[in-house]
């Protein structure tokens, strides 16, 4: 997901991703562990068209 900044964040975008946490699976049976996801994000400058 990308979000466009406004106000103090004009010219910035925030990218959010959901990444599955590897250690969430059970050691005995990896298919029975819960599906846990970590929300990660970065803020960067908007791309400039040249």
PyMOL Python script that loads the backbone (N, CA, C, O; Angstrom):
from pymol import cmd

cmd.read_pdbstr("""\
ATOM      1  N   UNK A   1       0.842  -1.171   0.000  1.00  0.00           N
ATOM      2  CA  UNK A   1       0.000   0.000   0.000  1.00  0.00           C
ATOM      3  C   UNK A   1       0.891   1.238   0.000  1.00  0.00           C
ATOM      4  O   UNK A   1       1.898   1.294   0.706  1.00  0.00           O
ATOM      5  N   UNK A   2       0.517   2.195  -0.775  1.00  0.00           N
ATOM      6  CA  UNK A   2       1.246   3.462  -0.816  1.00  0.00           C
ATOM      7  C   UNK A   2       0.301   4.569  -0.389  1.00  0.00           C
ATOM      8  O   UNK A   2      -0.866   4.582  -0.778  1.00  0.00           O
ATOM      9  N   UNK A   3       0.807   5.500   0.414  1.00  0.00           N
ATOM     10  CA  UNK A   3       0.043   6.659   0.854  1.00  0.00           C
ATOM     11  C   UNK A   3       0.822   7.916   0.495  1.00  0.00           C
ATOM     12  O   UNK A   3       2.029   7.995   0.719  1.00  0.00           O
ATOM     13  N   UNK A   4       0.117   8.903  -0.067  1.00  0.00           N
ATOM     14  CA  UNK A   4       0.746  10.156  -0.468  1.00  0.00           C
ATOM     15  C   UNK A   4       0.658  11.142   0.680  1.00  0.00           C
ATOM     16  O   UNK A   4      -0.398  11.305   1.292  1.00  0.00           O
ATOM     17  N   UNK A   5       1.781  11.803   0.970  1.00  0.00           N
ATOM     18  CA  UNK A   5       1.827  12.749   2.082  1.00  0.00           C
ATOM     19  C   UNK A   5       1.226  14.102   1.726  1.00  0.00           C
ATOM     20  O   UNK A   5       1.158  14.484   0.557  1.00  0.00           O
ATOM     21  N   UNK A   6       0.796  14.814   2.755  1.00  0.00           N
ATOM     22  CA  UNK A   6       0.300  16.179   2.579  1.00  0.00           C
ATOM     23  C   UNK A   6       0.702  16.980   3.809  1.00  0.00           C
ATOM     24  O   UNK A   6       1.137  16.413   4.811  1.00  0.00           O
ATOM     25  N   UNK A   7       0.554  18.314   3.730  1.00  0.00           N
ATOM     26  CA  UNK A   7       0.962  19.175   4.842  1.00  0.00           C
ATOM     27  C   UNK A   7       2.479  19.132   5.022  1.00  0.00           C
ATOM     28  O   UNK A   7       3.225  19.381   4.075  1.00  0.00           O
ATOM     29  N   UNK A   8       2.930  18.819   6.225  1.00  0.00           N
ATOM     30  CA  UNK A   8       4.368  18.739   6.505  1.00  0.00           C
ATOM     31  C   UNK A   8       5.050  17.623   5.716  1.00  0.00           C
ATOM     32  O   UNK A   8       6.271  17.632   5.561  1.00  0.00           O
ATOM     33  N   UNK A   9       4.275  16.671   5.219  1.00  0.00           N
ATOM     34  CA  UNK A   9       4.828  15.531   4.494  1.00  0.00           C
ATOM     35  C   UNK A   9       4.618  15.628   2.987  1.00  0.00           C
ATOM     36  O   UNK A   9       4.685  14.618   2.287  1.00  0.00           O
ATOM     37  N   UNK A  10       4.364  16.834   2.483  1.00  0.00           N
ATOM     38  CA  UNK A  10       4.191  17.059   1.044  1.00  0.00           C
ATOM     39  C   UNK A  10       5.443  16.587   0.307  1.00  0.00           C
ATOM     40  O   UNK A  10       6.559  16.906   0.717  1.00  0.00           O
ATOM     41  N   UNK A  11       5.267  15.836  -0.770  1.00  0.00           N
ATOM     42  CA  UNK A  11       6.394  15.329  -1.544  1.00  0.00           C
ATOM     43  C   UNK A  11       6.939  14.012  -1.020  1.00  0.00           C
ATOM     44  O   UNK A  11       7.957  13.530  -1.516  1.00  0.00           O
ATOM     45  N   UNK A  12       6.285  13.418  -0.027  1.00  0.00           N
ATOM     46  CA  UNK A  12       6.711  12.133   0.530  1.00  0.00           C
ATOM     47  C   UNK A  12       5.633  11.088   0.270  1.00  0.00           C
ATOM     48  O   UNK A  12       4.462  11.428   0.101  1.00  0.00           O
ATOM     49  N   UNK A  13       6.020   9.840   0.240  1.00  0.00           N
ATOM     50  CA  UNK A  13       5.076   8.737   0.193  1.00  0.00           C
ATOM     51  C   UNK A  13       5.467   7.749   1.288  1.00  0.00           C
ATOM     52  O   UNK A  13       6.631   7.669   1.679  1.00  0.00           O
ATOM     53  N   UNK A  14       4.481   6.997   1.778  1.00  0.00           N
ATOM     54  CA  UNK A  14       4.733   5.960   2.770  1.00  0.00           C
ATOM     55  C   UNK A  14       4.302   4.633   2.159  1.00  0.00           C
ATOM     56  O   UNK A  14       3.183   4.504   1.660  1.00  0.00           O
ATOM     57  N   UNK A  15       5.184   3.662   2.201  1.00  0.00           N
ATOM     58  CA  UNK A  15       4.884   2.331   1.679  1.00  0.00           C
ATOM     59  C   UNK A  15       4.733   1.382   2.855  1.00  0.00           C
ATOM     60  O   UNK A  15       5.639   1.256   3.679  1.00  0.00           O
ATOM     61  N   UNK A  16       3.581   0.709   2.936  1.00  0.00           N
ATOM     62  CA  UNK A  16       3.326  -0.273   3.986  1.00  0.00           C
ATOM     63  C   UNK A  16       3.243  -1.659   3.369  1.00  0.00           C
ATOM     64  O   UNK A  16       2.624  -1.850   2.322  1.00  0.00           O
ATOM     65  N   UNK A  17       3.873  -2.626   4.029  1.00  0.00           N
ATOM     66  CA  UNK A  17       3.822  -4.006   3.564  1.00  0.00           C
ATOM     67  C   UNK A  17       3.492  -4.917   4.737  1.00  0.00           C
ATOM     68  O   UNK A  17       3.797  -4.596   5.886  1.00  0.00           O
ATOM     69  N   UNK A  18       2.871  -6.048   4.446  1.00  0.00           N
ATOM     70  CA  UNK A  18       2.611  -7.083   5.441  1.00  0.00           C
ATOM     71  C   UNK A  18       3.508  -8.271   5.113  1.00  0.00           C
ATOM     72  O   UNK A  18       3.397  -8.863   4.040  1.00  0.00           O
ATOM     73  N   UNK A  19       4.396  -8.614   6.044  1.00  0.00           N
ATOM     74  CA  UNK A  19       5.311  -9.732   5.846  1.00  0.00           C
ATOM     75  C   UNK A  19       5.013 -10.815   6.868  1.00  0.00           C
ATOM     76  O   UNK A  19       4.896 -10.538   8.062  1.00  0.00           O
ATOM     77  N   UNK A  20       4.891 -12.046   6.399  1.00  0.00           N
ATOM     78  CA  UNK A  20       4.607 -13.151   7.304  1.00  0.00           C
ATOM     79  C   UNK A  20       5.805 -13.406   8.207  1.00  0.00           C
ATOM     80  O   UNK A  20       6.948 -13.446   7.751  1.00  0.00           O
ATOM     81  N   UNK A  21       5.527 -13.578   9.490  1.00  0.00           N
ATOM     82  CA  UNK A  21       6.590 -13.826  10.457  1.00  0.00           C
ATOM     83  C   UNK A  21       6.972 -15.297  10.387  1.00  0.00           C
ATOM     84  O   UNK A  21       6.124 -16.163  10.600  1.00  0.00           O
ATOM     85  N   UNK A  22       8.242 -15.596  10.090  1.00  0.00           N
ATOM     86  CA  UNK A  22       8.701 -16.970   9.902  1.00  0.00           C
ATOM     87  C   UNK A  22       8.598 -17.810  11.167  1.00  0.00           C
ATOM     88  O   UNK A  22       8.292 -18.999  11.089  1.00  0.00           O
ATOM     89  N   UNK A  23       8.848 -17.217  12.327  1.00  0.00           N
ATOM     90  CA  UNK A  23       8.888 -18.002  13.564  1.00  0.00           C
ATOM     91  C   UNK A  23       7.503 -18.322  14.115  1.00  0.00           C
ATOM     92  O   UNK A  23       7.398 -18.882  15.206  1.00  0.00           O
ATOM     93  N   UNK A  24       6.439 -17.982  13.390  1.00  0.00           N
ATOM     94  CA  UNK A  24       5.087 -18.228  13.883  1.00  0.00           C
ATOM     95  C   UNK A  24       4.703 -19.697  13.788  1.00  0.00           C
ATOM     96  O   UNK A  24       3.823 -20.152  14.520  1.00  0.00           O
ATOM     97  N   UNK A  25       5.337 -20.433  12.914  1.00  0.00           N
ATOM     98  CA  UNK A  25       4.976 -21.841  12.730  1.00  0.00           C
ATOM     99  C   UNK A  25       5.477 -22.686  13.897  1.00  0.00           C
ATOM    100  O   UNK A  25       6.513 -22.400  14.498  1.00  0.00           O
ATOM    101  N   UNK A  26       4.726 -23.715  14.195  1.00  0.00           N
ATOM    102  CA  UNK A  26       5.100 -24.664  15.247  1.00  0.00           C
ATOM    103  C   UNK A  26       6.328 -25.459  14.795  1.00  0.00           C
ATOM    104  O   UNK A  26       6.449 -25.807  13.621  1.00  0.00           O
ATOM    105  N   UNK A  27       7.232 -25.743  15.725  1.00  0.00           N
ATOM    106  CA  UNK A  27       8.424 -26.503  15.363  1.00  0.00           C
ATOM    107  C   UNK A  27       8.069 -27.947  15.011  1.00  0.00           C
ATOM    108  O   UNK A  27       8.728 -28.554  14.166  1.00  0.00           O
ATOM    109  N   UNK A  28       7.029 -28.508  15.653  1.00  0.00           N
ATOM    110  CA  UNK A  28       6.640 -29.896  15.391  1.00  0.00           C
ATOM    111  C   UNK A  28       5.960 -30.052  14.035  1.00  0.00           C
ATOM    112  O   UNK A  28       6.249 -30.989  13.291  1.00  0.00           O
ATOM    113  N   UNK A  29       5.060 -29.134  13.719  1.00  0.00           N
ATOM    114  CA  UNK A  29       4.314 -29.205  12.461  1.00  0.00           C
ATOM    115  C   UNK A  29       4.136 -27.789  11.925  1.00  0.00           C
ATOM    116  O   UNK A  29       3.273 -27.056  12.408  1.00  0.00           O
ATOM    117  N   UNK A  30       4.935 -27.390  10.935  1.00  0.00           N
ATOM    118  CA  UNK A  30       4.877 -26.011  10.442  1.00  0.00           C
ATOM    119  C   UNK A  30       3.524 -25.595   9.875  1.00  0.00           C
ATOM    120  O   UNK A  30       3.250 -24.400   9.764  1.00  0.00           O
ATOM    121  N   UNK A  31       2.666 -26.560   9.511  1.00  0.00           N
ATOM    122  CA  UNK A  31       1.365 -26.223   8.926  1.00  0.00           C
ATOM    123  C   UNK A  31       0.306 -25.888   9.972  1.00  0.00           C
ATOM    124  O   UNK A  31      -0.776 -25.423   9.612  1.00  0.00           O
ATOM    125  N   UNK A  32       0.587 -26.112  11.258  1.00  0.00           N
ATOM    126  CA  UNK A  32      -0.424 -25.872  12.285  1.00  0.00           C
ATOM    127  C   UNK A  32      -0.241 -24.543  13.017  1.00  0.00           C
ATOM    128  O   UNK A  32      -1.106 -24.152  13.802  1.00  0.00           O
ATOM    129  N   UNK A  33       0.854 -23.853  12.778  1.00  0.00           N
ATOM    130  CA  UNK A  33       1.101 -22.584  13.464  1.00  0.00           C
ATOM    131  C   UNK A  33       0.188 -21.486  12.950  1.00  0.00           C
ATOM    132  O   UNK A  33      -0.309 -21.563  11.827  1.00  0.00           O
ATOM    133  N   UNK A  34      -0.037 -20.457  13.773  1.00  0.00           N
ATOM    134  CA  UNK A  34      -0.878 -19.340  13.315  1.00  0.00           C
ATOM    135  C   UNK A  34      -0.159 -18.506  12.258  1.00  0.00           C
ATOM    136  O   UNK A  34       1.069 -18.423  12.240  1.00  0.00           O
ATOM    137  N   UNK A  35      -0.934 -17.902  11.395  1.00  0.00           N
ATOM    138  CA  UNK A  35      -0.360 -17.002  10.394  1.00  0.00           C
ATOM    139  C   UNK A  35      -0.265 -15.610  11.006  1.00  0.00           C
ATOM    140  O   UNK A  35      -1.274 -14.924  11.167  1.00  0.00           O
ATOM    141  N   UNK A  36       0.952 -15.198  11.347  1.00  0.00           N
ATOM    142  CA  UNK A  36       1.181 -13.870  11.918  1.00  0.00           C
ATOM    143  C   UNK A  36       1.887 -13.008  10.888  1.00  0.00           C
ATOM    144  O   UNK A  36       2.803 -13.461  10.203  1.00  0.00           O
ATOM    145  N   UNK A  37       1.451 -11.764  10.787  1.00  0.00           N
ATOM    146  CA  UNK A  37       2.040 -10.843   9.826  1.00  0.00           C
ATOM    147  C   UNK A  37       2.522  -9.595  10.543  1.00  0.00           C
ATOM    148  O   UNK A  37       1.848  -9.078  11.434  1.00  0.00           O
ATOM    149  N   UNK A  38       3.684  -9.118  10.150  1.00  0.00           N
ATOM    150  CA  UNK A  38       4.262  -7.898  10.704  1.00  0.00           C
ATOM    151  C   UNK A  38       3.991  -6.757   9.718  1.00  0.00           C
ATOM    152  O   UNK A  38       4.222  -6.897   8.517  1.00  0.00           O
ATOM    153  N   UNK A  39       3.505  -5.642  10.230  1.00  0.00           N
ATOM    154  CA  UNK A  39       3.288  -4.461   9.402  1.00  0.00           C
ATOM    155  C   UNK A  39       4.577  -3.655   9.398  1.00  0.00           C
ATOM    156  O   UNK A  39       5.051  -3.220  10.448  1.00  0.00           O
ATOM    157  N   UNK A  40       5.138  -3.461   8.219  1.00  0.00           N
ATOM    158  CA  UNK A  40       6.383  -2.713   8.075  1.00  0.00           C
ATOM    159  C   UNK A  40       6.144  -1.550   7.133  1.00  0.00           C
ATOM    160  O   UNK A  40       5.337  -1.644   6.208  1.00  0.00           O
ATOM    161  N   UNK A  41       6.841  -0.465   7.368  1.00  0.00           N
ATOM    162  CA  UNK A  41       6.665   0.698   6.517  1.00  0.00           C
ATOM    163  C   UNK A  41       7.915   1.533   6.400  1.00  0.00           C
ATOM    164  O   UNK A  41       8.765   1.536   7.290  1.00  0.00           O
ATOM    165  N   UNK A  42       8.021   2.247   5.281  1.00  0.00           N
ATOM    166  CA  UNK A  42       9.107   3.195   5.080  1.00  0.00           C
ATOM    167  C   UNK A  42       8.514   4.471   4.486  1.00  0.00           C
ATOM    168  O   UNK A  42       7.484   4.441   3.812  1.00  0.00           O
ATOM    169  N   UNK A  43       9.179   5.578   4.747  1.00  0.00           N
ATOM    170  CA  UNK A  43       8.791   6.872   4.178  1.00  0.00           C
ATOM    171  C   UNK A  43       9.896   7.276   3.219  1.00  0.00           C
ATOM    172  O   UNK A  43      11.077   7.212   3.561  1.00  0.00           O
ATOM    173  N   UNK A  44       9.511   7.695   2.011  1.00  0.00           N
ATOM    174  CA  UNK A  44      10.499   8.079   1.010  1.00  0.00           C
ATOM    175  C   UNK A  44       9.986   9.262   0.203  1.00  0.00           C
ATOM    176  O   UNK A  44       8.807   9.610   0.280  1.00  0.00           O
ATOM    177  N   UNK A  45      10.862   9.869  -0.560  1.00  0.00           N
ATOM    178  CA  UNK A  45      10.466  10.960  -1.443  1.00  0.00           C
ATOM    179  C   UNK A  45       9.662  10.412  -2.617  1.00  0.00           C
ATOM    180  O   UNK A  45       9.899   9.298  -3.084  1.00  0.00           O
ATOM    181  N   UNK A  46       8.707  11.213  -3.085  1.00  0.00           N
ATOM    182  CA  UNK A  46       7.939  10.818  -4.259  1.00  0.00           C
ATOM    183  C   UNK A  46       8.859  10.773  -5.479  1.00  0.00           C
ATOM    184  O   UNK A  46       9.777  11.585  -5.597  1.00  0.00           O
ATOM    185  N   UNK A  47       8.611   9.818  -6.391  1.00  0.00           N
ATOM    186  CA  UNK A  47       9.392   9.804  -7.636  1.00  0.00           C
ATOM    187  C   UNK A  47       9.137  11.081  -8.453  1.00  0.00           C
ATOM    188  O   UNK A  47       8.016  11.590  -8.480  1.00  0.00           O
ATOM    189  N   UNK A  48      10.145  11.574  -9.092  1.00  0.00           N
ATOM    190  CA  UNK A  48      10.046  12.797  -9.896  1.00  0.00           C
ATOM    191  C   UNK A  48      10.087  12.414 -11.371  1.00  0.00           C
ATOM    192  O   UNK A  48      11.019  11.741 -11.811  1.00  0.00           O
ATOM    193  N   UNK A  49       9.075  12.838 -12.142  1.00  0.00           N
ATOM    194  CA  UNK A  49       9.066  12.602 -13.585  1.00  0.00           C
ATOM    195  C   UNK A  49      10.029  13.567 -14.248  1.00  0.00           C
ATOM    196  O   UNK A  49       9.977  14.772 -14.003  1.00  0.00           O
ATOM    197  N   UNK A  50      10.904  13.041 -15.085  1.00  0.00           N
ATOM    198  CA  UNK A  50      11.866  13.910 -15.783  1.00  0.00           C
ATOM    199  C   UNK A  50      11.540  14.019 -17.243  1.00  0.00           C
ATOM    200  O   UNK A  50      12.242  14.708 -17.983  1.00  0.00           O
TER     201      UNK A  50
END
""", "prot")
cmd.dss("prot")
cmd.show_as("cartoon", "prot")
cmd.util.cbc("prot")
cmd.orient("prot")
